[in-house]
Amino acid sequence: MRITVIGTGYLGAVHAACMASIGHEVLGVDSDADKIAELAAGRVPFFEPGLADILGPSVRSGQLRFGVSYPEAGHFGEIHFICVGTPQLAGSYAADVSAVDAAVERLVPECTRDCLIVGKSTVPVGTAARLADVIEDLAPEGCSVELAWNPEFLRESTAVRDTLHPDRLVVGVASDRADAMLRMAYAPMISTGTPYIATDLSTAEMVKVSANAFLATKVSFINVIADICDVADADVVTLAEALGLDSRIGSQALAAGLGFGGGCLAKDVRALEARAAELGAADAVAFLGTIDGTNAGRRRRAIDIARMLVGGSFRDQNVAVLGVAFKPDTDDVRDSPALAVARAIDSQGASVRVHDPRAIDNARARLPHLNYVTDVEKACEGADLVLHLTEWGEYSELDPVALRAVVRNPRIFDARNVLPLDQWLAAGWTTRAFGRRFPQAKPDEVSNPVGAVGGLSPGVAGIAGVAGVAGVAGPTHARRSWCEEGGGPCGCW
Ligand code: UGA
């Protein structure tokens, strides 16, 4: 089939390359001419494992092309996938769908053949129904242009595999024709048994945001359980393993730590909360606000623990930060918990050195004043505290004995619960993690003692103040995960 992909960021570039790799003729369109020039040369302008391997050959064979022209797209495509971003609106929890609107409004008048427009962007429920009316108004005479919605579930870092071997395909369609076209587009996946669920537009929109909200709920759930483990002397890693073996629960998204970040989970939870508020679903608003508030609390709690580990103040303390990407195997630092913690600790007076295998350029672009190094040993030289904030595989291979020789004080906080801390302990390090049972530094936490509020951790106590009522009017300061004041008097961290 002849397919266009409008928007060539993480989602669109992967989708375009994967569609070409399964035999479609694909044209990727984006208004960013620099990005298009890179992609047209067969280069991927961000780090995504495996993407260059499938993109390059398709570009060279001509199966996959890139351009900036909507008239060309309108002339070319039988199916147009809309893959533009829907970030959080400034000053609100709602999603900004203006790029989706703009893509549709620019594309539809250029369509010169019968075609299907398929939204993949994550949007508030009701957006597709509204756009269907827009399309009806704008479609050129004699040209049948229809809308479908086909949410995407790929994760950064495994995006190619998730696209080519999805757990399921979900399509919201208004006609048999649209259903048939999408079945044809995804024929190779369907033929190998991928479940294909055809439903209405609203349900398809809701499946996507509900999936992200559920993943976020699991992460926030295990994080509050980690807080209880901390005070109850139980081990959250073993607990999560045992929970995950229950097939009704499943083992994924149960890694306790610094919480979720990135361009999707928090943004989608907030957008769902905002839409629920518009629709009058008060219980949903309260529930989703708690998930988001719990997550913001992880960052504050990590900073409190780090401060405790260096004796109550970051002044004159050297802190090594290992990892600033929002998760491993990506260079994406959008809403990165690790970068937020690094920034706050720096603003509270620590001398911070930051290492990341891939994300330094993006981190520097956002926070140029931090000190970035390309070598772990260099980051740890003279450190009073090592913070393990993003669980890149290479950090699990570090030699605690060798690293002990370069730091000033051997203290490590594994905020992602993956390091072999027994080995670090044996090498003479003071160790700390979230909700672990092995011997670790647990004096009263200086600024916010665990158990200070009715036996709850500071994170949980903090949430009580924002949950339930949050979200209707717009962001409350305490829940903002990326705060301009960063560690200042706002106490946002
Ligand atoms: C997420 C969803 O997983 C995808 O299904 C969805 O398509 C995508 O958002 C999207 O809407 O575009 P992604 O943001 O790439 O994908 O990352 P995840 O792997 O879900 O991780 C999100 C965050 O949660 C990361 O910061 C990660 O460190 C954190 N996390 C994840 C945990 O803290 N614990 C876990 O157990 C799992």
Boltz pocket constraint, residues with backbone or C-beta under 6 A from the ligand:
constraints:
  - pocket:
      binder: B
      contacts: [[A, 122], [A, 152], [A, 153], [A, 154], [A, 155], [A, 156], [A, 157], [A, 212], [A, 215], [A, 219], [A, 252], [A, 253], [A, 254], [A, 255], [A, 256], [A, 257], [A, 258], [A, 259], [A, 260], [A, 261], [A, 262], [A, 263], [A, 264], [A, 265], [A, 326], [A, 327]]
      max_distance: 6.0
